[in-house]
Amino acid sequence: MPDKLVTIAQFADSIPANLAKQTLADFGIESVLGGENASNVYSGLSAVADIELQVLKSQVQEALKILESYKKQGQ
């Protein structure tokens, strides 16, 4: 049975969404951004244009740890 995609974060702007995606890629975790094009078209309407960062269900815990660690370093 193939792994399903799970949303682990939501963003109102494509820049932090892409930074998070790249951070995961740097650690070998593939991810996808859902709703990124809608965000570009409907900028300013975050309720309509949430960008979802998704990873495989089997990588959720590792991805969340990486993003949390990255978030702490940025503070």
C-alpha positions in Angstrom: 0.0 0.0 0.0 1.5 3.3 -1.0 2.2 6.1 1.5 -0.3 8.9 1.6 0.5 12.6 1.6 -0.1 14.4 4.9 -0.3 18.2 5.4 2.3 19.2 8.1 2.1 23.0 7.7 0.1 25.7 6.1 1.4 29.1 4.8 -0.3 32.2 3.6 2.8 33.2 1.5 4.8 31.2 -1.1 8.2 32.4 0.2 8.2 30.7 3.6 6.4 27.7 2.1 9.2 27.3 -0.4 11.9 27.8 2.3 10.3 25.0 4.3 10.1 22.8 1.3 13.8 23.4 0.5 14.8 22.8 4.1 13.2 19.4 4.0 14.9 18.7 0.6 18.2 19.5 2.2 17.6 16.7 4.6 16.5 14.3 1.9 12.7 14.6 2.5 10.6 15.2 -0.6 7.6 17.3 -0.2 4.9 19.0 -2.2 3.2 22.4 -2.0 -0.5 22.3 -2.6 -2.4 25.5 -3.4 0.7 27.5 -4.3 -0.7 28.7 -7.6 -4.0 29.8 -5.9 -1.9 31.8 -3.5 -0.2 33.6 -6.3 -3.5 34.4 -8.1 -5.4 35.3 -4.9 -2.7 37.0 -2.9 -4.2 38.8 0.1 -7.0 36.2 0.5 -5.2 33.8 2.9 -8.4 32.0 3.8 -8.8 31.0 0.2 -5.2 30.7 -0.7 -3.5 28.6 2.0 -0.4 26.8 0.8 -0.1 23.3 2.3 3.2 21.6 2.8 2.8 17.9 2.4 5.1 14.9 3.0 4.6 11.2 3.0 2.9 9.8 6.1 6.0 7.7 6.9 8.2 10.9 7.1 5.9 13.2 9.1 7.7 12.9 12.4 11.1 13.4 10.9 9.9 16.4 8.8 8.3 18.0 11.8 11.5 17.7 13.8 13.5 19.2 11.0 11.1 22.2 10.6 11.0 22.8 14.4 14.8 22.7 14.6 15.0 25.1 11.7 12.4 27.4 13.3 14.4 27.5 16.6 17.6 28.4 14.7 15.9 31.4 13.0 14.8 33.0 16.3 
